[in-house]
Amino acid sequence: MRNYCIGVILMAQISSGILFAQVTTPNGAQVDYIIYSEGNIALLEAQATQWLSERGWTAYVTKIGGATSTYNCHSYAWYKSEGGSNNYWINAFLNSDLSAFNPYSYSSIPPAPNNINKYWNDCSYIQIGTEAEATKVWFGSCWQWTGYEWVNNCDHSAIRLPSGLYESKWGAWPLYRHPADKCPYTITNRQYFKRGPYISGPSIVCSSGAAFTVNNLPAGSSIIWETGSYLQRVSLQGSNPCTFSSTGSGSGWVRATITGSCGNFTLPQNNVWAGTPVVSVTGPDEGYPNIQYTFQAHTVNPAYTYPFSYSWDMYPYDGYISTSQGGNYAAYGYFTFYHVYSANGYRVMARAQNDCGTGAYGETSIWIHDYWLLSPNPASETVTLTKKVPDTNIESDVEKINTIYTVRIIDFYGVLHYSTTRSGQNFTIPIANLKDGNYIVQIDDGKNTTNLQLVVKH
């Protein structure tokens, strides 16, 4: 049977609307791919079903994905199965080589698999001699001239499962789970691969140290370790595994450069968090006494920090921190401040704990104001008192009208200079008879007394 995977590739090469782009191997080598539309899915499904039926293989082969021209065997085996999120068609051959190749000319030289071999030429995967250890299988490249065109019945890639079965996409046909010999491709030229060198280790490093290992290191290879900020190497250079410890708190990384059969190449770095959590705090920057306000603690790089508890504090400690909804041990703090403090603001502080310990406090400030505003200030003839009612303070119109306020003006010696009663949310009092100087305006509603400083200046 003619290789359907290659047949689709060559037909697609001359179709319109093709978008060429690139993906990368695990070690960063760029791999050509093409974006195609889905094609005639009903036709592709029917072709595959008929082909299997004609060979009596239906009982041996299980369909696990539908037909589509958007991705193929190489894309599934080397890209999608490793977490690739998009549907790309990856040829074994460079796009430029396929474009220059004329499959209907005997004198045209068939291209070499210089696209797919990037996965092992950069040691992202290493070739092994036995199938039992393999996780990837490349069926090879075996171009043959039929008398009127070049065909390649080997061009295929598959995943090998621990059970010994393969998973592979048959060109634009469906994705199947099948025995190695129950597929449309020649199996005599198969090559076996497993994952090449890669770094494993924890995502958090404490001052006590943590070990990182280069796995699947080819024989005879050497390692040079590097670190980012807040980390230091404890083991000897080149050790495998190698231990690192934190020197502070922050985002860091561990990286290894390998020298060996693949030449010099640097493995993708492992991003880590070093040390205890670093916290910032957000929330309102002003408010009023005896109203609950919500603050949130944010850990820098939470995906690696792994905080498991928080503690909250305020300064000066003149209020209440709620323990509801997680309270002291959650990323949210619920604060009530008892008295006005607007000179410097209350400091609202939070810190977090992870496996390395408890970090330093992060903080923000909130200015707690009076409910009452006095203006103008300084004043000479009259001053107006205005009550500011916060959004969270539910007060009915009847309460606003019926509340009687006793208003007094005293000096700093406690001598009373003026006294009256008022109601409502806004009223004016005379001060023309007061001498220049500093006074205290007291507003008493029978439950709470507010003191405001007044400067009289004629």
Phi and psi in degrees as a GROMACS rama.xvg file:
@    title "Ramachandran Plot"
@    xaxis  label "Phi"
@    yaxis  label "Psi"
@TYPE xy
-70.7148  140.314  ARG-2
-65.292  112.4  ASN-3
-70.8779  -32.5462  TYR-4
-58.6086  -50.2317  CYS-5
-67.8737  -35.4098  ILE-6
-59.2669  -43.4547  GLY-7
-66.0025  -40.8328  VAL-8
-58.0885  -49.407  ILE-9
-68.4298  -35.3628  LEU-10
-67.0227  -39.4996  MET-11
-68.1404  -27.7178  ALA-12
-61.4591  -26.7722  GLN-13
-104.667  6.144  ILE-14
-82.8061  165.278  SER-15
-93.349  163.058  SER-16
77.0369  23.3074  GLY-17
-83.7129  135.702  ILE-18
-115.036  119.04  LEU-19
-92.7779  141.373  PHE-20
-154.421  -164.885  ALA-21
-144.431  147.704  GLN-22
-117.218  -175.244  VAL-23
-130.309  154.318  THR-24
-71.7592  168.957  THR-25
-55.4659  -29.1897  PRO-26
-95.208  6.69303  ASN-27
100.852  1.32509  GLY-28
-72.1413  137.311  ALA-29
-78.7978  133.319  GLN-30
-119.812  130.93  VAL-31
-68.414  144.795  ASP-32
-147.278  169.696  TYR-33
-132.455  145.562  ILE-34
-104.378  120.954  ILE-35
-117.403  162.041  TYR-36
-78.2085  172.565  SER-37
-68.8209  -26.065  GLU-38
81.2997  -170.859  GLY-39
-85.6525  91.3557  ASN-40
-63.9857  -41.7769  ILE-41
-60.0886  -42.5295  ALA-42
-65.4577  -45.392  LEU-43
-61.0575  -43.5381  LEU-44
-61.9944  -43.2023  GLU-45
-64.804  -41.2579  ALA-46
-60.5809  -46.0946  GLN-47
-65.6313  -42.9334  ALA-48
-61.7358  -43.9342  THR-49
-64.764  -42.7192  GLN-50
-61.2587  -44.698  TRP-51
-65.2871  -40.7584  LEU-52
-64.1821  -41.3471  SER-53
-61.5959  -27.9956  GLU-54
-96.9329  -5.75752  ARG-55
71.7582  29.4066  GLY-56
-101.808  2.65927  TRP-57
-56.3761  -35.5939  THR-58
-75.0168  -18.2892  ALA-59
-98.05  -18.623  TYR-60
-115.207  129.917  VAL-61
-113.486  125.855  THR-62
-79.4214  127.847  LYS-63
-121.169  0.0262467  ILE-64
-159.5  149.893  GLY-65
-77.215  165.451  GLY-66
-69.0561  143.661  ALA-67
-170.94  145.858  THR-68
-89.3706  4.01927  SER-69
-77.6894  -26.1683  THR-70
-146.618  161.91  TYR-71
-132.047  -165.165  ASN-72
-61.6861  -47.3605  CYS-73
-67.0926  -39.0535  HIS-74
-61.8745  -43.7044  SER-75
-67.5764  -47.4075  TYR-76
-67.4746  -41.0655  ALA-77
-104.719  -20.8113  TRP-78
-116.999  -63.3274  TYR-79
-64.9929  -40.1632  LYS-80
-69.0773  -14.5987  SER-81
-100.928  17.4944  GLU-82
104.439  1.387  GLY-83
-61.3357  130.415  GLY-84
-95.9544  -10.4431  SER-85
-111.31  159.624  ASN-86
-93.5694  102.072  ASN-87
-122.248  144.936  TYR-88
-95.5272  116.492  TRP-89
-110.238  118.738  ILE-90
-84.495  155.192  ASN-91
-70.6666  -17.8143  ALA-92
-114.225  151.349  PHE-93
-60.8747  142.492  LEU-94
-57.7557  -38.5662  ASN-95
-66.5424  -37.3883  SER-96
-68.5356  -40.9142  ASP-97
-66.2394  -36.136  LEU-98
-65.2559  -33.7055  SER-99
-84.0202  -14.5183  ALA-100
-85.9094  133.353  PHE-101
-108.44  101.934  ASN-102
-67.11  -10.2333  PRO-103
-103.267  9.90425  TYR-104
-118.272  122.196  SER-105
-62.2222  -31.6886  TYR-106
-79.7174  -10.9014  SER-107
-76.6801  127.091  SER-108
-81.8317  122.723  ILE-109
-60.8394  143.593  PRO-110
-72.8439  154.946  PRO-111
-86.8663  157.456  ALA-112
-77.1315  59.0576  PRO-113
-82.84  4.44835  ASN-114
-99.236  -51.7932  ASN-115
-68.6263  -29.6681  ILE-116
-72.97  -6.18952  ASN-117
-63.3153  -25.5695  LYS-118
-67.7361  -25.4464  TYR-119
-113.635  -20.0248  TRP-120
-67.1408  -26.9788  ASN-121
-98.6275  12.7809  ASP-122
66.172  19.1307  CYS-123
-62.3885  -33.8358  SER-124
-132.31  151.983  TYR-125
-121.31  140.528  ILE-126
-77.6873  138.859  GLN-127
-127.197  162.625  ILE-128
-89.5996  -17.9272  GLY-129
-115.99  139.882  THR-130
-68.4078  -29.8065  GLU-131
-60.9649  -30.4972  ALA-132
-89.5426  -9.94474  GLU-133
-74.2512  146.104  ALA-134
-113.611  -19.4779  THR-135
-128.536  145.161  LYS-136
-130.722  128.12  VAL-137
-110.23  122.488  TRP-138
-79.0131  -2.05297  PHE-139
91.1563  -174.171  GLY-140
-133.118  122.823  SER-141
-139.352  68.8555  CYS-142
-59.9051  138.89  TRP-143
-139.73  143.999  GLN-144
-93.3176  123.521  TRP-145
-89.5134  -8.4756  THR-146
113.409  -21.5202  GLY-147
-138.891  -11.1105  TYR-148
-161.354  161.503  GLU-149
-87.1192  134.843  TRP-150
-129.752  158.275  VAL-151
-135.671  92.5812  ASN-152
-80.6545  -2.10383  ASN-153
-96.0748  -19.6591  CYS-154
-64.2669  96.0026  ASP-155
-163.207  152.58  HIS-156
-132.769  150.493  SER-157
-148.376  158.934  ALA-158
-93.3149  136.521  ILE-159
-102.082  123.994  ARG-160
-85.9427  158.806  LEU-161
-56.4795  -26.2702  PRO-162
-72.3323  -13.1009  SER-163
98.1133  -15.0637  GLY-164
-74.1726  159.425  LEU-165
-106.579  152.211  TYR-166
-120.467  125.013  GLU-167
-156.012  153.828  SER-168
-98.0152  128.655  LYS-169
-94.8801  84.1081  TRP-170
59.0864  -128.39  GLY-171
-86.2479  -6.57851  ALA-172
-69.0067  177.136  TRP-173
-64.9473  172.571  PRO-174
-90.3697  129.408  LEU-175
-126.616  155.154  TYR-176
-109.713  127.08  ARG-177
-158.436  159.561  HIS-178
-65.0039  155.74  PRO-179
-56.1867  -37.6002  ALA-180
-91.6589  3.81249  ASP-181
-106.71  69.1948  LYS-182
-157.765  168.614  CYS-183
-80.4335  12.7019  PRO-184
-119.934  149.583  TYR-185
-69.5111  130.164  THR-186
-106.177  2.59203  ILE-187
-75.9106  -15.3325  THR-188
-109.403  22.2657  ASN-189
-64.2429  144.328  ARG-190
-124.445  143.213  GLN-191
-114.286  142.408  TYR-192
-139.254  152.128  PHE-193
-131.9  166.715  LYS-194
-55.3  136.53  ARG-195
-79.2853  -165.714  GLY-196
-59.5642  138.799  PRO-197
-153.269  155.397  TYR-198
-92.8052  133.848  ILE-199
-123.309  148.657  SER-200
169.936  174.73  GLY-201
-73.1853  164.449  PRO-202
-95.069  -2.30973  SER-203
-133.434  135.97  ILE-204
-123.404  125.162  VAL-205
-102.259  175.869  CYS-206
-66.0812  -21.0298  SER-207
-74.3112  -16.0305  SER-208
101.773  155.851  GLY-209
-151.069  145.591  ALA-210
-99.362  140.218  ALA-211
-122.856  143.361  PHE-212
-128.932  137.594  THR-213
-89.1596  111.569  VAL-214
-87.3602  154.026  ASN-215
56.0274  38.0603  ASN-216
-70.9362  123.066  LEU-217
-60.5534  146.456  PRO-218
-57.5041  137.75  ALA-219
84.0302  0.87172  GLY-220
-86.1509  153.622  SER-221
-119.952  160.476  SER-222
-126.071  136.7  ILE-223
-116.655  119.117  ILE-224
-91.6166  144.983  TRP-225
-135.234  155.55  GLU-226
-133.097  157.947  THR-227
-91.4336  -158.907  GLY-228
-65.1628  153.087  SER-229
68.3464  15.2895  TYR-230
-131.451  150.563  LEU-231
-138.716  147.953  GLN-232
-81.4095  133.028  ARG-233
-100.173  -41.5117  VAL-234
-74.7427  168.252  SER-235
-65.9476  146.32  LEU-236
-57.908  134.046  GLN-237
92.8028  -7.60696  GLY-238
-65.6817  148.816  SER-239
-147.077  104.373  ASN-240
-73.0314  166.984  PRO-241
-128.145  135.103  CYS-242
-100.168  136.946  THR-243
-126.701  152.215  PHE-244
-131.538  159.543  SER-245
-84.2076  147.143  SER-246
-114.235  -1.31087  THR-247
-175.684  -161.169  GLY-248
-121.623  125.872  SER-249
162.404  179.537  GLY-250
-76.8834  135.984  SER-251
-142.495  -172.372  GLY-252
-156.847  157.307  TRP-253
-123.255  132.837  VAL-254
-137.467  150.88  ARG-255
-134.163  135.267  ALA-256
-108.063  127.651  THR-257
-104.908  134.877  ILE-258
-118.936  122.859  THR-259
-177.767  -143.532  GLY-260
-65.4976  -24.6694  SER-261
-92.4051  8.3196  CYS-262
86.9804  -150.671  GLY-263
-99.9344  121.959  ASN-264
-149.716  149.551  PHE-265
-104.872  126.893  THR-266
-72.633  152.013  LEU-267
-56.0363  135.023  PRO-268
-72.7038  150.847  GLN-269
-93.3886  115.61  ASN-270
-79.7842  135.182  ASN-271
-136.64  168.067  VAL-272
-109.145  132.382  TRP-273
-102.441  126.189  ALA-274
80.8256  -160.073  GLY-275
-77.9534  162.991  THR-276
-65.1867  147.818  PRO-277
-107.984  126.361  VAL-278
-119.913  140.439  VAL-279
-120.251  154.72  SER-280
-123.216  134.233  VAL-281
-124.6  153.565  THR-282
167.753  -174.86  GLY-283
-65.127  151.439  PRO-284
-104.76  -1.81852  ASP-285
-153.822  158.355  GLU-286
-173.043  -159.958  GLY-287
-133.491  159.559  TYR-288
-64.2004  151.089  PRO-289
61.8685  29.7287  ASN-290
-125.318  137.142  ILE-291
-80.5518  132.992  GLN-292
-124.07  146.177  TYR-293
-104.065  132.836  THR-294
-123.904  149.217  PHE-295
-122.293  136.223  GLN-296
-96.0012  128.313  ALA-297
-113.928  124.628  HIS-298
-91.2101  137.008  THR-299
-66.7356  131.206  VAL-300
53.848  60.1715  ASN-301
-63.6091  -23.0641  PRO-302
-63.4534  -24.3426  ALA-303
-112.986  -19.9413  TYR-304
-71.3112  -38.3634  THR-305
53.0372  55.786  TYR-306
-71.5367  140.806  PRO-307
-119.802  -5.1308  PHE-308
-158.13  158.245  SER-309
-130.025  150.867  TYR-310
-128.384  144.008  SER-311
-120.194  152.527  TRP-312
-154.847  164.537  ASP-313
-137.955  154.711  MET-314
-142.32  130.442  TYR-315
-66.5404  153.258  PRO-316
-81.8929  86.5356  TYR-317
-132.911  66.6263  ASP-318
177.155  -155.429  GLY-319
-142.717  133.722  TYR-320
-106.89  117.178  ILE-321
-71.3402  143.676  SER-322
-100.563  6.021  THR-323
-72.4241  156.514  SER-324
55.3976  35.5216  GLN-325
101.942  -36.4229  GLY-326
46.7025  -124.002  GLY-327
-58.7271  -22.3385  ASN-328
-108.541  10.5608  TYR-329
-115.959  171.238  ALA-330
-77.3771  0.482181  ALA-331
-118.604  135.375  TYR-332
-117.453  140.119  GLY-333
-116.457  107.322  TYR-334
-111.284  137.096  PHE-335
-122.728  128.073  THR-336
-107.043  130.397  PHE-337
-81.3208  -31.8375  TYR-338
-135.49  163.511  HIS-339
-63.2476  136.45  VAL-340
-155.511  87.4057  TYR-341
-114.612  -2.07805  SER-342
-63.9963  -53.0914  ALA-343
-118.789  -14.8634  ASN-344
87.3495  148.466  GLY-345
-69.3183  139.612  TYR-346
-91.9829  122.023  ARG-347
-104.538  121.165  VAL-348
-125.858  144.781  MET-349
-143.667  147.17  ALA-350
-139.389  160.673  ARG-351
-126.246  158.538  ALA-352
-121.641  137.293  GLN-353
-132.587  -166.188  ASN-354
-63.1532  -19.4831  ASP-355
-87.6206  -12.0781  CYS-356
129.785  -164.681  GLY-357
-100.699  130.101  THR-358
-84.3401  179.311  GLY-359
-74.6564  159.944  ALA-360
-71.0966  137.597  TYR-361
-101.88  157.385  GLY-362
-152.785  162.996  GLU-363
-141.61  175.987  THR-364
-125.742  149.575  SER-365
-135.002  132.985  ILE-366
-97.1732  120.669  TRP-367
-99.7805  116.521  ILE-368
-102.261  167.32  HIS-369
-69.4829  157.954  ASP-370
-70.9725  -23.1983  TYR-371
-103.831  139.522  TRP-372
-113.15  140.833  LEU-373
-119.857  125.144  LEU-374
-151.418  150.625  SER-375
-72.8719  166.868  PRO-376
-156.077  107.842  ASN-377
-65.2096  159.939  PRO-378
-140.002  162.894  ALA-379
-128.2  -35.2171  SER-380
-111.436  -53.3414  GLU-381
-141.237  159.692  THR-382
-130.418  147.824  VAL-383
-111.12  131.515  THR-384
-103.671  127.8  LEU-385
-127.686  127.062  THR-386
-89.2495  123.375  LYS-387
-96.0012  117.51  LYS-388
-100.299  115.312  VAL-389
-62.4244  157.482  PRO-390
-60.3944  -31.5007  ASP-391
-82.3275  -6.94879  THR-392
-96.7303  104.487  ASN-393
-86.1309  113.535  ILE-394
-133.212  123.707  GLU-395
-72.8819  159.185  SER-396
-60.5868  -34.2084  ASP-397
-65.18  -41.4313  VAL-398
-64.4478  -40.4801  GLU-399
-60.3115  -39.3787  LYS-400
-76.8496  -40.0752  ILE-401
-83.0167  -19.769  ASN-402
-67.1735  127.537  THR-403
-103.302  127.386  ILE-404
-108.479  133.481  TYR-405
-95.0014  122.696  THR-406
-112.375  125.226  VAL-407
-127.543  149.385  ARG-408
-120.257  120.581  ILE-409
-125.449  159.221  ILE-410
-92.788  -176.669  ASP-411
-75.8288  -3.91925  PHE-412
-96.9103  0.424623  TYR-413
86.7613  7.93398  GLY-414
-77.9813  129.31  VAL-415
-79.533  128.036  LEU-416
-113.102  -18.5282  HIS-417
-161.283  144.194  TYR-418
-151.184  137.881  SER-419
-158.807  172.973  THR-420
-121.706  145.295  THR-421
-142.849  162.778  ARG-422
-135.187  167.721  SER-423
95.4484  -175.403  GLY-424
-103.82  -2.80143  GLN-425
-154.913  125.099  ASN-426
-155.512  159.147  PHE-427
-115.517  140.132  THR-428
-125.875  148.119  ILE-429
-82.8643  145.21  PRO-430
-136.149  11.4252  ILE-431
-60.1914  -28.2076  ALA-432
-85.1698  -4.72559  ASN-433
-83.1166  143.549  LEU-434
-75.0362  158.204  LYS-435
-56.6579  139.698  ASP-436
150.956  -171.781  GLY-437
-104.211  135.687  ASN-438
-135.541  168.031  TYR-439
-118.6  125.992  ILE-440
-98.1158  119.886  VAL-441
-104.048  131.102  GLN-442
-120.659  119.136  ILE-443
-121.908  121.377  ASP-444
-100.679  11.7318  ASP-445
93.6146  -16.4909  GLY-446
-118.955  -42.7105  LYS-447
-131.603  148.477  ASN-448
-119.55  129.864  THR-449
-109.776  132.752  THR-450
-111.023  124.396  ASN-451
-121.646  138.127  LEU-452
-84.4926  134.456  GLN-453
-123.846  134.905  LEU-454
-110.554  122.47  VAL-455
-101.269  127.742  VAL-456
-145.666  109.091  LYS-457
